[in-house]
Amino acid sequence: MATAAGDGTPAIVLELTGEATPIPTLLVDLWRHRGLLPMLAAKDFHARYRSATLGVLWSVLLPLLQGAVFAVVFTKVVGVPVSPGVSYPIFVISGMVLWSFLTQSLSAGSTAIVDGGAIAGKVYFPRSILPAVPVLANLISLAIAQTTVLALMPVFHVPFRATLVLLPVAMALTAVVATLLAEPLSLLHVYFRDVRYVVQAGLMVALYASPVIYPLDAAKGVRPLLLANPVSGPLQLARYAIFGEADALARSLLVTLAWVVILAAATLTAFRRHERIAMDRL
Amino acid sequence: MPAITLDGVGKRYRITDDDSLFVRQLAKTLTGRRAVREHWALQDIDLEVQAGESVGVIGRNGSGKTTMLRLLAGVSAPTVGRLRVEGSVAPLIGVGVGFNPELTGRENVFANGQILGLSKAQLTRDFDEIVAFAELEEFVQTPVKFYSSGMFLRLAFAVAIQVEPEVLLVDEILAVGDLAFQIKCLERMRELRERGTTIVVVTHNLGSLSLMCDRAVVLSHGRKRFDGDVDGALGAYHEAMRDDRAGPSATGGRVEAPPVAEVTVLVRDSLGQPTGQVPAGEPFELEIEAHVDQPVTDPILGFAIGSPVYGNVYMAHTLPGEVAGTFGPGRPVMATVRLQAPFLRGSYHAAASLSDPDGSTVLGTSRYADFYATTTARATGVVDLGAVLEVNGRPVADLSRRGELPEWARSLSGS
């Protein structure tokens, strides 16, 4: 299809029919526009925090504060059974940091195509870039928040372990899950503008269906539910990185991997069919 | 080799009333009150544009022009048929989309440029040129939210036009900036055209069509009504408008067609005689007549003088309320423009147009009235700037007066 021009550079050919875009075309397109994602993320980050100088600070402070509140409530008021040797404050704060990254990324990511409608409706670039923009931009605040968690560890007598090198992997995996959740949702949101509320409600409930505040075996019967969660994998990996141990680590990672495959397939299917025609609804 | 091929392209929109919420759709579906209307914005479009060609697409609002441009840009996809565009495509559509008010001019240039397909390296290289084109050298570090709307548009346009695509898609080129800036934009487009860029222009501005296009396509109700030379297209366009008014029910529930104006321009010399020749510096007149078929109150009258070689030379229009009164059948707008112009030798043309009171819809545009300017100047170009050449303190030539020096220059050289 894409024929080589005389000078050896591959010619750019746009070919459109009523049919779904072939997957290779989709991927080639994405590759050709690879510079766009970091640029848009940087722009997003700058624009968001320029008018509020302490903006980044807030985005870091809020999850830490929320984690601290949970730490107080669940140690002083209700007891949460964490394994001996695991500091609950660090457990819950590190969990909240990842969770609020997911929440912020998914809230912004799932409405990204509609929010970027002014430009997406005029110029073509792979629309799948848009939901990934807030995820990448939020990674900066996540990194700062995680560093703060590291600084807090000695305060709660949690030693630094070699497994901490896995912490960035847990962050990256959370970002992948957030992106792949945001992708099909952002397309769905073009057609149904109440997806925004469904996402908010879902995230509110999902906090308690994830091993964020309590460990996997906190209560009888909820363990399978917590394990089936797509973010259990990165959460457990983060726990392993910090405490050197994690319940059902391999299993939760496998579940997350399965989610990644399913969500990636859903994303491809959705974008093949709707990437362009969804723009008619903007 | 064709740069653009459309093969039986059709585009259908489904229009559902108030469909933005799933819960509402569900409720309507359950109660059987969900109505989906279908609308074919484009139908059976076959089109081939050769590489390097400039094609105009004209048609009334709702004729499918914008949909066509969206398809060519790859923003949307056809419902049926096949569309193929070869080469890099850049749209000059809705300039400034994606500009972030919080970011500085410089940051927006880089962001917008990359979205339009320029690389970071290209942008770094061309940055000064872009800013100079926009005439915003002093403001590049200022957040765009402090820009005036004119500055904003100039910058956006400067970025967009810096992209040197193989296929350029243009939406209403002349809508940006003041006159001087518009002329600059036209010049730049002419440059791109000479370099072999394929250009598709969608426009209401029929006057600019022949300046920029070799060929024009007329769309009417989503179908191709005409495809050929610009003069023929202008005729077909007006015919299509007339037909629409003859059978308004054909489209069903459309907004009423705006009035159509038949505009003519005549060039007269200072004695009031029709002429085809204007001596430089001599007064002459444009006599404009606009016959409207429906009453129009306080229309806007515009006229332009252009050169087939150099593009637009002069454009002006009245402000709302200046042409006061209601005009209609049997009561045409009769206007005289008195001019005195230091033209240089060459062909020029005059044209006039009548727009609705808010200037948004051109009711009618005249054909070109051609004339030839004569002069004694030996310079070439558009305007006689009255240049005098001095070498080593001695005036040697008056470039405006062939061979002879003017009185004051002669006295200078004598001393």
Chai-1 contact restraints between the chains, C-beta under 6 A:
chainA,res_idxA,chainB,res_idxB,connection_type,confidence,min_distance_angstrom,max_distance_angstrom,comment,restraint_id
A,I12,B,S88,contact,1.0,0.0,6.0,A-B,restraint_1
A,V13,B,E86,contact,1.0,0.0,6.0,A-B,restraint_2
A,L14,B,G74,contact,1.0,0.0,6.0,A-B,restraint_3
A,L14,B,V85,contact,1.0,0.0,6.0,A-B,restraint_4
A,E15,B,R84,contact,1.0,0.0,6.0,A-B,restraint_5
A,L16,B,A77,contact,1.0,0.0,6.0,A-B,restraint_6
A,L16,B,P78,contact,1.0,0.0,6.0,A-B,restraint_7
A,L16,B,L83,contact,1.0,0.0,6.0,A-B,restraint_8
A,T17,B,R82,contact,1.0,0.0,6.0,A-B,restraint_9
A,G18,B,T79,contact,1.0,0.0,6.0,A-B,restraint_10
A,G18,B,V80,contact,1.0,0.0,6.0,A-B,restraint_11
A,M39,B,Q114,contact,1.0,0.0,6.0,A-B,restraint_12
A,K43,B,A111,contact,1.0,0.0,6.0,A-B,restraint_13
A,A47,B,N100,contact,1.0,0.0,6.0,A-B,restraint_14
A,A47,B,E102,contact,1.0,0.0,6.0,A-B,restraint_15
A,A47,B,L103,contact,1.0,0.0,6.0,A-B,restraint_16
A,R50,B,E102,contact,1.0,0.0,6.0,A-B,restraint_17
A,A118,B,V97,contact,1.0,0.0,6.0,A-B,restraint_18
A,I119,B,V97,contact,1.0,0.0,6.0,A-B,restraint_19
A,I119,B,G98,contact,1.0,0.0,6.0,A-B,restraint_20
A,K122,B,I93,contact,1.0,0.0,6.0,A-B,restraint_21
A,K122,B,G94,contact,1.0,0.0,6.0,A-B,restraint_22
A,K122,B,V97,contact,1.0,0.0,6.0,A-B,restraint_23
A,V123,B,P91,contact,1.0,0.0,6.0,A-B,restraint_24
A,V123,B,I115,contact,1.0,0.0,6.0,A-B,restraint_25
A,Y124,B,A73,contact,1.0,0.0,6.0,A-B,restraint_26
A,Y124,B,G74,contact,1.0,0.0,6.0,A-B,restraint_27
A,Y124,B,V75,contact,1.0,0.0,6.0,A-B,restraint_28
A,F192,B,F22,contact,1.0,0.0,6.0,A-B,restraint_29
A,R193,B,S20,contact,1.0,0.0,6.0,A-B,restraint_30
A,R193,B,L21,contact,1.0,0.0,6.0,A-B,restraint_31
A,D194,B,L21,contact,1.0,0.0,6.0,A-B,restraint_32
A,D194,B,F22,contact,1.0,0.0,6.0,A-B,restraint_33
A,R276,B,S76,contact,1.0,0.0,6.0,A-B,restraint_34
A,R276,B,A77,contact,1.0,0.0,6.0,A-B,restraint_35
A,I277,B,A77,contact,1.0,0.0,6.0,A-B,restraint_36
A,M279,B,V75,contact,1.0,0.0,6.0,A-B,restraint_37
A,M279,B,S76,contact,1.0,0.0,6.0,A-B,restraint_38
A,D280,B,Y13,contact,1.0,0.0,6.0,A-B,restraint_39
A,D280,B,S76,contact,1.0,0.0,6.0,A-B,restraint_40
